[in-house]
Amino acid sequence: MPDSPKIQRQLPKRHDLAPLLKFKQPVWSATERRLARALTIEDLRTIAKRRTPKAAFDYTDGAAESEVSLARARQAFADVEFHPSVLHDVSEVDTSREVLGARVAMPFGIAPTGFTRMMQTEGEKAGARVAQQAGIPFALSTMGTTSIEDVAAAAPGGRHFFQLYMWKDRDRSMALVDRAAKAGYDTLLVTVDVPVAGARLRDVRNGMTIPPTLTPRTVANAVPRPAWWINFLTTEPLAFASLDSWSGTVAELLDTMFDPTVSIEDLAWIKSQWPGKVVVKGVQTVHDARRVADVGVDGLILSNHGGRQLDRAPVPFHLLPEVVKEVGSELEVWIDGGIMSGQDIVAALAHGAHFTEVGRAYLYGLMAGGEAGVRRTVEILSGQIERTMRLLGVTSLDELEPGHVTQLERLQPRVRG
């Protein structure tokens, strides 16, 4: 074989190197550096776990009993197969949608979450401010740790929902509803899957209390997480949107508050008391979707409470097509539970959902970096939504339809003989 010709070499010239070498500008903020490395919601979860005491992190991350419902909800989205269409101009995509009579910038909102300032001291105010900036709704929980009025003041131009647990003390519940209406909240989310608290075993094992109880184990767990404790101890004491104080465990608080007698008649009565839109959260069967629709509410959320109530409850994503077929022409059908990416949101919309809500994804961002972390959550989800739409060949949410997704079958009911 002939010898290969020798490679001609020369010393590089500075003007040739300049366009090839660009030194990265240093980022002085540790929070910014941390969040910039987070490319997915799972990345934010990893950071959150590292920076948050175990009891607070597990309250967010955990679910009921064996946590089967949570695992199945996430698996349902993993089992989606997309069907893209090519050769379309997708240089511009529109991620907005009309939700309950008003336009939102993206097809997801921040779900109501309890004890939020325990996760990170900026709490609900951070979520409300980011939601306002992003043009999406923010929902405050009855078990939130910032008052109804303070959330409204933190994001005066934002769109606010109030989530109601119907308590045994009805007058106290309706006093909250009245406060929310006066503060400008436009939608009431009535949660109906909490006759009693679910068995959240992580919280039991962690001895989860409000405020956190100091034990040798919690002190040891706090040592590598000084920032959380400094923030917790040097900011406004933990308080609730709906009660003055509580010194017991979370489970004891929930069982004291939740009313196991709430019925469909109560839902109709609540609707008559509220001047704005009403959405029912926690529907888990087609039959109940029909009952709720017959009350005349404006929407329902297919939700098993993020797997935190009845373990092995139906997977909301699996229910979507049947529920939309039954009541989708009468009200808006939303979904939550198991959503960890923008792809999950797009799959839900193509499968029939009108809108989605994210809870854990928001809290992972909050724990990872406060308000900046929540902003990073929204950036990740919105970027994934836009990219997935382009790759599917659609330019608006209205173009998404069942033909874009196949739900690969993993769990099927056994045929009874």
Residue pairs with C-beta under 8 A, 6 or more apart in sequence:
27 33
27 36
31 369
31 370
31 372
31 373
32 372
34 47
34 368
34 369
35 44
35 47
35 368
35 369
35 372
35 373
35 376
37 43
38 44
38 47
38 368
38 376
38 380
39 380
40 340
40 341
40 380
41 340
41 341
41 361
41 364
41 365
41 377
41 380
41 381
42 340
44 361
44 364
44 365
44 368
44 373
44 376
44 377
44 380
45 61
45 360
45 364
45 368
47 364
47 367
47 368
47 369
47 373
48 57
48 60
48 363
48 364
48 365
48 366
48 367
48 368
48 373
49 57
49 61
51 225
51 227
51 228
51 367
51 368
52 119
52 120
52 225
52 228
52 367
53 212
53 218
53 221
53 222
53 225
53 228
53 229
54 206
54 218
54 221
55 203
55 206
55 207
55 208
55 212
55 218
55 221
56 118
56 119
56 212
56 228
56 367
57 119
57 367
58 202
58 203
58 206
58 208
59 115
59 118
59 119
59 200
59 202
59 203
59 206
59 208
59 250
60 113
60 119
60 360
60 363
60 364
60 367
61 202
61 360
62 200
62 201
62 202
62 203
62 308
63 69
63 70
63 198
63 200
63 306
63 307
63 308
63 311
64 198
64 199
64 200
64 201
64 307
64 308
64 309
64 310
64 311
65 198
65 199
65 201
65 311
65 312
66 311
67 307
67 311
68 307
68 311
68 312
69 304
69 307
69 310
69 311
69 312
69 313
69 315
69 337
70 306
70 307
70 308
70 337
70 338
71 307
72 312
72 315
72 338
72 411
73 304
73 306
73 307
73 315
73 316
73 317
73 337
73 338
74 338
74 340
75 338
75 410
76 315
76 317
76 318
76 338
76 407
77 317
77 338
77 339
77 340
77 341
77 343
77 344
77 347
77 348
79 407
79 408
79 409
79 410
80 343
80 344
80 347
80 405
80 406
80 407
80 408
81 405
81 406
81 408
82 343
82 347
82 388
82 391
82 392
82 404
82 405
83 392
83 403
83 404
83 405
83 406
84 391
84 392
84 393
84 404
85 392
85 393
85 394
86 393
87 393
88 393
88 394
88 395
89 395
90 389
90 390
90 393
90 394
90 395
92 395
93 386
93 389
93 390
93 394
93 395
93 396
94 395
94 396
94 397
95 105
95 106
95 107
95 382
95 385
95 386
95 389
95 397
96 103
96 104
96 105
96 106
96 135
96 397
97 103
97 104
97 107
97 354
97 355
97 397
98 104
99 109
99 137
99 332
99 354
99 355
100 186
100 187
100 277
100 279
100 298
100 299
100 332
101 277
102 159
102 186
104 135
104 136
104 137
104 159
104 355
105 134
105 135
105 136
106 134
106 135
106 136
106 378
106 381
106 382
106 385
107 345
107 349
107 355
107 356
107 385
107 397
108 136
108 339
108 345
108 355
108 356
108 357
108 358
108 381
109 131
109 136
109 137
109 138
109 139
109 161
109 355
109 356
109 357
109 358
110 127
110 130
110 131
110 136
110 137
110 138
110 139
110 357
110 358
110 359
110 362
110 374
111 139
111 336
111 357
111 358
111 359
111 362
112 139
112 140
112 141
112 142
112 144
112 161
112 163
112 189
112 191
112 359
113 119
113 141
113 144
113 359
113 362
113 363
114 141
114 142
114 143
114 144
114 145
115 143
115 145
115 210
115 238
115 250
116 123
116 124
116 127
116 141
116 144
116 145
116 146
116 363
116 366
117 123
117 124
117 145
117 146
117 238
118 145
118 210
118 211
118 212
118 232
118 238
119 363
119 366
119 367
120 126
120 228
120 231
120 366
120 367
120 370
120 373
121 231
121 232
121 235
121 370
122 366
122 370
122 371
123 144
123 145
123 146
123 366
124 138
124 140
124 144
124 145
124 146
124 151
124 154
125 146
125 150
125 151
125 154
125 155
125 371
126 366
126 370
126 371
126 374
127 138
127 362
127 366
127 374
128 138
128 140
128 151
128 154
128 155
128 158
128 160
129 154
129 155
129 158
129 371
130 371
130 374
130 375
130 378
131 137
131 138
131 155
131 158
131 159
132 138
132 155
132 157
132 158
132 159
133 375
134 378
134 382
136 159
136 378
137 158
137 159
137 160
137 161
137 187
138 151
138 155
138 158
138 159
138 160
138 161
139 160
139 161
139 162
139 163
139 189
139 357
140 146
140 148
140 151
140 160
140 161
140 162
140 163
140 180
140 185
140 241
141 163
141 241
142 162
142 163
142 164
142 165
142 176
142 241
142 242
143 165
143 240
143 241
143 242
144 151
144 240
144 241
144 242
145 238
145 239
145 240
145 241
146 154
146 241
147 239
147 241
148 162
148 176
148 179
148 180
148 183
148 185
148 241
149 179
149 183
151 160
151 183
151 241
152 160
152 183
152 184
152 185
159 186
160 180
160 183
160 184
160 185
160 186
161 185
161 186
161 187
161 188
161 189
161 279
162 176
162 177
162 180
162 185
162 187
162 188
162 189
163 188
163 189
163 190
163 191
163 281
164 173
164 176
164 177
164 188
164 189
164 190
164 191
164 270
165 173
165 191
165 194
165 257
165 258
166 173
166 190
166 258
166 259
166 262
166 266
166 270
167 173
167 257
167 258
167 259
168 256
168 257
168 258
168 259
170 259
172 242
174 273
176 241
176 242
177 188
177 270
177 273
177 274
180 188
181 274
181 275
181 276
185 276
186 276
186 277
187 276
187 277
187 278
187 279
187 298
188 270
188 274
188 276
188 277
188 278
188 279
189 279
189 280
189 281
189 301
190 267
190 270
190 278
190 279
190 280
190 281
190 297
191 281
191 282
191 305
192 262
192 267
192 280
192 281
192 282
192 283
193 281
193 282
193 284
193 303
193 304
193 305
193 309
193 310
194 254
194 258
194 282
194 305
194 309
195 258
195 259
195 260
195 262
196 254
196 255
196 258
196 260
197 250
197 251
197 254
197 255
197 258
197 309
198 305
198 308
198 309
198 310
198 311
199 311
200 250
200 251
200 308
202 208
203 249
203 250
203 251
204 251
207 213
207 215
207 218
207 249
208 249
208 250
209 247
209 248
209 249
209 250
210 238
210 246
210 247
210 248
210 249
210 250
210 253
211 237
211 238
212 218
212 232
222 228
222 229
232 238
239 245
240 246
246 253
264 291
264 292
264 295
267 280
267 292
267 295
267 297
268 295
268 296
270 278
271 278
271 295
271 296
271 297
277 298
277 299
278 297
278 298
278 299
279 297
279 298
279 299
279 300
279 301
279 332
279 334
280 292
280 295
280 297
280 299
280 300
280 301
281 300
281 301
281 303
281 336
282 301
282 303
282 304
282 305
282 309
283 289
283 292
283 300
283 301
283 302
283 303
283 323
284 302
284 303
284 304
284 313
284 314
284 316
284 319
285 314
285 319
286 319
286 322
286 323
286 326
289 300
289 302
289 323
289 326
289 327
289 333
290 326
290 327
292 300
292 327
293 300
293 326
293 327
293 330
293 331
297 331
298 331
298 332
299 331
299 332
299 333
299 334
299 354
299 355
300 323
300 327
300 331
300 332
300 333
300 334
301 334
301 335
301 336
301 357
302 316
302 319
302 320
302 323
302 333
302 334
302 335
302 336
302 337
302 353
303 316
303 335
303 336
303 337
304 310
304 313
304 314
304 315
304 316
304 337
305 337
306 336
306 337
306 338
306 359
306 360
307 313
307 337
315 337
315 338
315 411
316 335
316 336
316 337
316 338
317 335
317 337
317 338
317 347
317 348
317 351
317 407
318 407
318 411
320 333
320 335
320 348
320 351
320 352
320 353
321 351
321 352
321 402
323 333
323 352
324 333
324 352
324 353
327 333
328 352
328 354
332 354
332 355
333 352
333 353
333 354
334 353
334 354
334 355
334 356
334 357
335 348
335 353
335 355
335 356
335 357
336 356
336 357
336 358
336 359
338 344
339 345
339 348
339 356
339 357
339 358
339 361
340 360
340 361
341 380
341 381
341 384
342 380
342 381
342 382
342 383
342 384
342 385
342 386
342 387
342 388
343 384
343 388
345 356
345 381
345 384
345 385
346 385
346 388
346 389
346 392
346 400
347 405
348 356
349 356
349 397
349 400
350 400
350 401
350 402
350 404
350 405
351 402
351 405
351 407
352 402
358 377
358 381
361 377
361 381
362 374
362 377
364 373
364 377
365 373
365 374
365 375
365 376
365 377
365 378
366 373
366 374
366 377
367 373
368 376
369 376
389 395
389 397
389 400
392 400
392 404
394 400
394 404
